[in-house]
C-alpha cells in the first residue's frame, strides 16, 4: 500500500502571480505557440478520456484476475473514469445545444 507524502506549507511550490496571469497550467497562448483549433481540442480531450477509461479497465482486469492491486487506486481510477465520461457527455451536449441555437438564428 502506498502512503501519501505530506507537504508542509513552506515546501509547497509557488504557483506564480495569478493577478498577472502567471501560473502553471494556464490556458491560453504563449508567444511562440499557435492557437489550437477547436477540432484538435476536442480530439485531444476524447483521447485523454479514452486513456483514462483504458487505465481503469486495465486495473479492474487485474483485480478480476485476482492479482494483488491497491484497492484504493482501483476505486480512484474508476471514479476518475466515470467523472471524465460524464464531463465529456456534458461538453458534447453543450456543443450540440450551441450548434442548434446558432442554426436557429436568422441571418
C-alpha positions in Angstrom: 0.0 0.0 0.0 1.3 3.4 -0.9 1.3 6.3 1.5 0.9 9.9 0.6 3.6 12.4 1.3 2.6 15.3 3.4 3.7 18.7 2.0 4.3 21.4 4.6 3.1 24.9 3.5 6.7 26.1 3.4 7.5 23.3 0.9 4.6 23.9 -1.5 5.7 25.1 -4.9 4.9 28.7 -5.8 2.2 28.9 -8.5 3.0 32.3 -9.7 1.3 35.6 -9.6 -2.3 34.9 -10.5 -3.3 38.5 -10.9 -0.7 39.0 -13.6 -1.7 35.7 -15.3 1.5 33.8 -14.4 0.7 30.3 -13.2 1.4 26.7 -14.4 -1.3 25.1 -16.5 -2.5 28.4 -17.7 -5.0 28.1 -20.6 -4.0 30.4 -23.3 -1.2 31.1 -25.8 2.4 31.6 -25.3 4.1 34.0 -27.7 5.6 31.1 -29.8 2.5 28.9 -29.7 -0.1 29.0 -32.4 -3.8 28.6 -31.3 -5.1 25.1 -31.0 -8.2 24.5 -33.3 -11.5 23.5 -31.7 -11.3 20.2 -33.5 -7.8 19.5 -32.1 -9.0 20.5 -28.6 -12.0 18.1 -28.8 -9.9 15.2 -30.3 -7.2 15.6 -27.6 -9.9 15.7 -24.9 -11.5 12.5 -26.2 -8.1 10.8 -26.4 -7.4 11.7 -22.8 -10.8 10.4 -21.7 -10.2 7.2 -23.6 -6.8 6.7 -21.9 -8.4 7.3 -18.5 -11.0 4.6 -19.2 -8.4 2.2 -20.5 -6.3 2.7 -17.3 -9.4 1.8 -15.3 -10.1 -1.2 -17.5 -6.6 -2.5 -17.1 -6.6 -2.2 -13.3 -10.1 -3.7 -13.0 -9.0 -6.6 -15.2 -6.1 -7.2 -12.8 -8.5 -7.2 -9.9 -10.8 -9.6 -11.6 -7.9 -12.0 -12.2 -7.1 -12.0 -8.5 -3.8 -10.1 -8.9 -2.6 -8.0 -6.0 -3.6 -4.4 -6.5 -4.2 -1.4 -4.4 -8.0 -1.3 -3.9 -7.8 2.5 -3.2 -6.2 3.0 -6.6 -8.9 0.9 -8.3 -11.7 3.0 -6.8 -9.9 6.3 -7.6 -9.3 5.3 -11.2 -12.9 4.1 -11.5 -14.2 7.4 -10.2 -11.8 9.4 -12.4 -13.0 7.4 -15.5 -16.7 8.0 -14.5 -16.2 11.7 -14.0 -14.3 12.0 -17.2 -17.0 10.3 -19.2 -19.8 12.4 -17.6 -17.8 15.6 -18.2 -17.3 14.6 -21.9 -21.0 13.9 -22.3 -21.9 17.3 -20.7 -19.5 19.1 -23.1 -21.0 17.2 -26.0 -24.5 18.2 -25.0 -23.4 21.9 -24.6 -21.8 21.9 -28.1 -24.9 20.4 -29.7 -27.1 22.9 -27.8 -24.9 25.8 -29.0 -25.0 24.5 -32.6 -28.8 24.2 -32.6 -29.0 27.8 -31.2 -26.7 29.1 -34.0 -28.8 27.3 -36.6 -32.0 28.9 -35.2 -30.5 32.4 -35.7 -31.8 34.4 -38.6 -29.2 35.9 -40.9 
